[in-house]
Amino acid sequence: MTKVRKLSLLALCAAAALSVASQSAFALGNYDWNGTTSNDWTNNANWYPGAPATGGTLAAPVISGNFDLGTSTTAETYALTYDPAKNAGITDPTYEIGGIFIGQHTAAELDVLSGSLTFEDQQYTSSVAWDGSPGTINVNGGTLTFLSPNGGAGLTFGHGGTDTANGVGTVTVTNGTMNVDGGLYFNYDYNNSTLTVGQGGLVTVNNSDQATPTAGTTTLNFGSRIVLTGNGIFEQTASSTINFYSHNGSYAAVAFQAGGNGMLSLFDGGSSGLSAIESQLSTAITGGFIDSISGSTLTPLTSLSQLAFVQSGNQAQITLAPTPEPASLGLLAVAGAGMLLLHRRKRSA
């Protein structure tokens, strides 16, 4: 039997708290996106049994239903696009009671380009790359929020038990925000399900919507990655816990773009918690779970000194430590040689 190595920044959460399905007392209808005519949310021809209503506020949502993307026998022609700035038929903000499943049977994509779109899980946890099909989310402007009032993760990547090449979830957040209440969970995947937070992007993980709050955490099973590029920020505002797993040489990773300003921001409760997070990340580095990335090449960090830590309120902000320029290294070498020569002259005097 293959041995599976596990490493956690803090104690692992109970498996039940990260269950993909959180049951409710009532059933919701389904809205199946076919995407055969256009990427327009409000076009009935793109949906079965018809386009869901849009609009409402956080206090008074107007629609209930699960949203399935990728339900046709062939891959969708058009992605589902939420862009109220260019589509007057969408009422902004839009608040939907029900989860969204991207990649239900075939490849599917959700693009959020403006406005504010929220999904509140009721029966099941929202998922990208569901049932072994590829799923993609692009947030490039606007805000996408996943709520999980019944507990458990607000968003999952992949489907437990699926190792096929198609079961890959890809989420990219640039010039916009993605909020995941309740926690973020990556199922195991040899094919690298990836969350990329790029220039102008912010991803927050917390617990603000749960009836029985538990600190929102992130679980990275083997083959999954969080990649921080440009000045992208991945922030946990209620916990410092990131759970890492590896298996058969396949590792989970948090990767900082070489030369970038990407930031990992973890809740530490104040300055007294900074040293504890440093210790935890040092252990993660030893396990090979913290990387730098250049292009598509991942290079594991080897020392805590390769990271820089700043305390800001209740958050520990972690970035790659600056690397001295080659010219600076040359000056240091010359200075060192000069000091050595001076030392030798003094000894021979």
C-alpha positions as CSV (number, residue, x, y, z in Angstrom):
1,M,0.0,0.0,0.0
2,T,1.3,3.4,-0.9
3,K,2.1,5.6,2.0
4,V,0.5,9.1,1.8
5,R,2.3,11.9,3.5
6,K,0.3,14.7,5.1
7,L,1.3,18.1,6.4
8,S,-0.8,20.8,7.9
9,L,-0.1,24.3,9.0
10,L,-2.5,23.7,11.8
11,A,-4.6,20.6,12.9
12,L,-6.6,19.2,10.0
13,C,-10.3,20.1,10.0
14,A,-12.8,17.3,10.5
15,A,-13.7,15.6,7.3
16,A,-17.4,16.3,7.8
17,A,-16.8,20.0,7.8
18,L,-15.3,19.8,4.3
19,S,-18.0,17.5,2.8
20,V,-18.8,18.3,-0.8
21,A,-22.5,17.9,-0.2
22,S,-24.3,19.8,2.6
23,Q,-27.9,18.8,2.7
24,S,-30.9,21.1,3.2
25,A,-34.5,20.4,4.1
26,F,-35.9,21.3,0.7
27,A,-35.1,20.7,-2.9
28,L,-34.4,23.4,-5.5
29,G,-35.0,23.5,-9.2
30,N,-32.2,23.2,-11.7
31,Y,-31.1,25.6,-14.4
32,D,-29.0,24.0,-17.1
33,W,-26.8,26.2,-19.2
34,N,-26.5,25.0,-22.8
35,G,-24.7,28.0,-24.2
36,T,-25.8,27.3,-27.8
37,T,-26.7,30.8,-28.9
38,S,-24.5,33.3,-27.0
39,N,-22.9,33.9,-23.7
40,D,-25.9,36.0,-22.6
41,W,-27.2,35.1,-19.1
42,T,-30.7,36.5,-19.9
43,N,-31.2,34.7,-23.3
44,N,-33.7,31.9,-22.7
45,A,-32.3,30.0,-25.7
46,N,-29.1,29.3,-23.7
47,W,-30.9,27.7,-20.8
48,Y,-33.2,24.8,-20.0
49,P,-35.9,25.3,-18.9
50,G,-35.3,29.0,-19.4
51,A,-33.1,31.8,-18.1
52,P,-33.2,32.2,-14.4
53,A,-34.4,35.6,-13.0
54,T,-31.7,38.1,-12.1
55,G,-31.6,40.7,-9.5
56,G,-32.4,41.0,-5.8
57,T,-30.3,42.1,-2.9
58,L,-28.6,40.3,0.0
59,A,-31.7,40.9,2.0
60,A,-34.2,39.8,-0.6
61,P,-32.9,37.3,-3.2
62,V,-35.5,36.6,-5.9
63,I,-34.6,33.2,-7.2
64,S,-33.9,29.7,-6.0
65,G,-32.2,26.9,-8.0
66,N,-29.0,24.9,-8.7
67,F,-27.1,26.1,-11.7
68,D,-25.5,23.4,-13.9
69,L,-22.9,24.3,-16.6
70,G,-21.7,21.7,-19.0
71,T,-24.9,19.5,-19.1
72,S,-25.1,18.9,-22.8
73,T,-23.6,15.9,-24.6
74,T,-21.0,18.2,-26.3
75,A,-18.9,21.0,-24.8
76,E,-20.6,24.3,-24.7
77,T,-20.2,26.7,-27.6
78,Y,-20.3,29.8,-25.3
79,A,-19.3,30.4,-21.7
80,L,-21.8,31.8,-19.2
81,T,-20.9,35.5,-18.8
82,Y,-22.0,37.8,-16.0
83,D,-21.3,41.3,-17.2
84,P,-24.1,43.8,-16.2
85,A,-22.0,46.7,-17.3
86,K,-22.6,45.5,-20.9
87,N,-25.9,43.7,-20.5
88,A,-28.8,45.9,-19.3
89,G,-30.9,42.8,-18.8
90,I,-28.9,41.8,-15.7
91,T,-29.9,43.5,-12.5
92,D,-26.8,44.2,-10.4
93,P,-26.1,42.9,-7.8
94,T,-27.4,39.4,-8.5
95,Y,-28.0,37.0,-5.6
96,E,-28.9,33.3,-6.3
97,I,-30.0,30.9,-3.6
98,G,-28.4,27.7,-4.9
99,G,-25.0,26.4,-5.8
100,I,-23.3,26.4,-9.2
101,F,-21.6,23.3,-10.8
102,I,-19.1,24.2,-13.6
103,G,-18.2,21.2,-15.7
104,Q,-21.2,19.0,-14.9
105,H,-20.7,16.5,-17.7
106,T,-18.7,18.4,-20.3
107,A,-16.3,21.4,-20.3
108,A,-17.8,24.6,-19.0
109,E,-16.8,28.2,-18.1
110,L,-18.1,31.1,-16.0
111,D,-16.8,34.6,-16.7
112,V,-17.5,37.4,-14.3
113,L,-16.4,40.7,-15.9
114,S,-18.3,43.3,-13.9
115,G,-20.9,43.7,-11.1
116,S,-21.5,41.5,-8.1
117,L,-22.7,37.8,-8.4
118,T,-23.4,35.6,-5.4
119,F,-24.3,32.0,-5.0
120,E,-25.7,30.7,-1.7
121,D,-25.3,27.0,-1.3
122,Q,-28.3,25.1,-0.1
123,Q,-28.3,21.5,-1.2
124,Y,-24.7,21.1,-2.4
125,T,-21.4,22.9,-2.4
126,S,-20.6,25.0,-5.5
127,S,-17.9,23.2,-7.5
128,V,-15.6,23.8,-10.5
129,A,-14.6,20.7,-12.5
130,W,-17.5,18.5,-11.3
131,D,-18.0,14.9,-12.4
132,G,-14.6,14.6,-14.0
133,S,-15.1,17.3,-16.6
134,P,-12.9,20.5,-16.9
135,G,-14.3,23.6,-15.4
136,T,-13.1,27.2,-15.6
137,I,-13.9,30.4,-13.7
138,N,-12.5,33.8,-14.9
139,V,-13.0,36.8,-12.7
140,N,-11.6,39.8,-14.6
141,G,-13.4,42.7,-13.0
142,G,-16.4,42.5,-10.7
143,T,-17.0,40.3,-7.6
144,L,-17.9,36.6,-7.4
145,T,-19.0,35.3,-4.0
146,F,-19.7,31.7,-2.7
147,L,-21.7,31.4,0.5
148,S,-22.1,28.3,2.6
149,P,-24.5,29.1,5.4
150,N,-25.0,25.4,6.3
151,G,-21.3,24.8,7.0
152,G,-18.5,23.2,5.0
153,A,-16.5,24.6,2.1
154,G,-18.0,27.4,0.0
155,L,-16.2,26.2,-3.2
156,T,-14.6,22.9,-4.2
157,F,-12.2,22.0,-7.0
158,G,-12.7,18.6,-8.7
159,H,-14.7,15.6,-7.5
160,G,-13.4,13.1,-4.9
161,G,-12.4,9.9,-6.6
162,T,-11.8,11.4,-10.0
163,D,-8.2,11.2,-11.3
164,T,-9.0,11.6,-15.1
165,A,-7.1,14.2,-17.1
166,N,-10.4,16.0,-17.7
167,G,-11.2,16.6,-14.0
168,V,-9.2,19.8,-13.7
169,G,-10.6,23.0,-12.2
170,T,-9.0,26.3,-13.2
171,V,-9.8,29.6,-11.6
172,T,-8.2,32.9,-12.4
173,V,-8.9,36.2,-10.6
174,T,-7.4,39.4,-12.0
175,N,-8.7,43.0,-11.5
176,G,-11.5,41.6,-9.4
177,T,-12.5,39.8,-6.2
178,M,-13.6,36.3,-5.4
179,N,-15.0,35.7,-1.9
180,V,-15.3,32.1,-0.5
181,D,-17.0,31.9,2.8
182,G,-16.8,28.7,4.8
183,G,-13.6,27.4,3.3
184,L,-11.9,26.4,0.0
185,Y,-11.3,22.7,-0.8
186,F,-9.2,21.1,-3.6
187,N,-9.9,17.4,-4.2
188,Y,-6.9,15.3,-5.1
189,D,-5.9,15.6,-8.8
190,Y,-2.7,14.5,-10.6
191,N,-3.4,17.1,-13.3
192,N,-3.0,20.3,-11.3
193,S,-6.3,22.1,-10.5
194,T,-5.1,25.6,-10.0
195,L,-6.3,28.9,-8.5
196,T,-4.3,31.8,-9.9
197,V,-4.6,35.2,-8.3
198,G,-3.1,37.8,-10.7
199,Q,-2.6,41.5,-11.1
200,G,-5.3,43.4,-9.3
201,G,-6.8,40.2,-8.0
202,L,-8.0,39.4,-4.5
203,V,-9.3,36.0,-3.1
204,T,-10.7,36.0,0.4
205,V,-11.5,32.9,2.5
206,N,-13.4,33.4,5.7
207,N,-16.5,32.3,7.7
208,S,-18.7,35.3,7.8
209,D,-22.0,33.8,6.5
210,Q,-22.2,30.5,8.5
211,A,-24.9,30.0,11.1
212,T,-22.5,28.1,13.2
213,P,-19.2,29.8,12.4
214,T,-16.0,27.8,12.0
215,A,-12.8,29.4,10.9
216,G,-12.6,29.2,7.1
217,T,-9.6,27.2,5.9
218,T,-8.0,25.9,2.7
219,T,-7.2,22.3,1.9
220,L,-4.8,21.6,-1.0
221,N,-4.8,17.9,-1.9
222,F,-2.0,16.6,-4.0
223,G,-1.7,18.0,-7.5
224,S,-3.5,21.3,-6.6
225,R,-1.9,24.7,-6.6
226,I,-2.5,28.3,-5.5
227,V,-0.4,30.6,-7.7
228,L,0.2,34.3,-6.8
229,T,1.3,36.4,-9.7
230,G,1.8,40.2,-10.2
231,N,0.4,41.8,-7.0
232,G,-2.4,39.2,-6.5
233,I,-3.5,38.5,-2.9
234,F,-4.8,35.3,-1.3
235,E,-6.2,36.1,2.1
236,Q,-7.7,34.1,4.9
237,T,-9.4,36.4,7.4
238,A,-10.5,33.9,10.0
239,S,-7.7,31.3,10.1
240,S,-4.1,30.6,9.3
241,T,-4.8,27.0,8.4
242,I,-3.7,25.7,5.0
243,N,-3.7,21.9,4.8
244,F,-1.2,20.3,2.4
245,Y,-1.1,16.7,1.1
246,S,1.3,14.8,-1.1
247,H,1.0,11.3,-2.8
248,N,3.4,9.3,-5.0
249,G,5.6,12.4,-5.6
250,S,2.6,14.6,-6.5
251,Y,2.5,17.6,-4.2
252,A,0.2,20.5,-3.3
253,A,1.8,23.9,-3.6
254,V,1.5,27.6,-2.8
255,A,3.6,29.3,-5.5
256,F,4.9,32.9,-5.6
257,Q,5.8,34.3,-9.0
258,A,9.5,35.0,-9.2
259,G,10.0,38.7,-9.4
260,G,6.3,39.4,-8.5
261,N,4.7,41.0,-5.5
262,G,2.1,38.3,-4.9
263,M,1.0,38.0,-1.3
264,L,-0.3,35.3,1.0
265,S,-2.2,36.9,3.9
266,L,-3.1,34.7,6.9
267,F,-5.0,35.6,10.0
268,D,-2.8,35.5,13.1
269,G,-4.8,37.5,15.6
270,G,-2.2,40.1,16.1
271,S,1.6,40.4,16.3
272,S,1.9,37.6,18.8
273,G,0.8,35.1,16.1
274,L,3.5,36.1,13.6
275,S,6.2,33.8,14.9
276,A,3.8,30.9,15.0
277,I,3.0,31.4,11.3
278,E,6.7,31.7,10.5
279,S,7.3,28.3,12.2
280,Q,4.4,26.7,10.3
281,L,5.6,28.0,7.0
282,S,9.1,26.8,7.8
283,T,7.6,23.3,8.2
284,A,5.7,23.6,5.0
285,I,8.9,24.6,3.2
286,T,10.7,21.6,4.6
287,G,7.8,19.5,3.2
288,G,8.3,21.0,-0.3
289,F,4.9,22.8,-0.4
290,I,6.0,26.4,-0.9
291,D,7.4,27.2,-4.3
292,S,8.5,30.0,-6.6
293,I,7.3,29.8,-10.1
294,S,8.8,31.2,-13.3
295,G,6.7,30.5,-16.4
296,S,5.5,27.0,-15.8
297,T,8.5,25.9,-13.8
298,L,8.0,25.4,-10.0
299,T,11.1,25.6,-7.8
300,P,10.6,24.6,-4.1
301,L,11.9,27.1,-1.6
302,T,14.6,25.8,0.7
303,S,14.7,28.3,3.5
304,L,12.3,30.6,5.4
305,S,14.7,33.5,4.6
306,Q,13.4,33.3,1.1
307,L,10.1,34.8,2.4
308,A,9.4,38.2,3.8
309,F,6.9,38.7,6.7
310,V,4.9,41.9,7.6
311,Q,2.4,42.3,10.3
312,S,-0.7,44.3,9.4
313,G,-3.6,44.4,11.9
314,N,-4.6,40.8,12.5
315,Q,-3.0,39.5,9.3
316,A,0.5,38.1,8.6
317,Q,1.4,39.2,5.1
318,I,3.9,36.9,3.3
319,T,5.7,37.6,0.1
320,L,8.9,36.4,-1.6
321,A,11.9,38.2,-0.1
322,P,13.7,40.5,-2.6
323,T,16.6,38.9,-4.4
324,P,19.7,41.1,-4.7
325,E,20.5,42.3,-8.3
326,P,23.6,40.8,-9.9
327,A,25.3,44.2,-9.8
328,S,24.6,44.4,-6.0
329,L,26.0,40.9,-5.6
330,G,29.1,42.0,-7.5
331,L,29.6,45.0,-5.2
332,L,29.2,42.8,-2.1
333,A,31.9,40.4,-3.5
334,V,34.3,43.3,-4.2
335,A,33.6,44.7,-0.7
336,G,34.2,41.3,0.8
337,A,37.5,40.9,-1.1
338,G,38.6,44.3,0.0
339,M,37.9,43.6,3.6
340,L,39.8,40.3,3.4
341,L,42.8,42.0,1.7
342,L,42.8,44.7,4.4
343,H,42.7,42.0,7.1
344,R,45.7,40.2,5.6
345,R,47.7,43.4,5.4
346,K,47.0,44.2,9.0
347,R,48.2,40.7,10.0
348,S,51.4,41.1,8.0
349,A,52.2,44.5,9.3
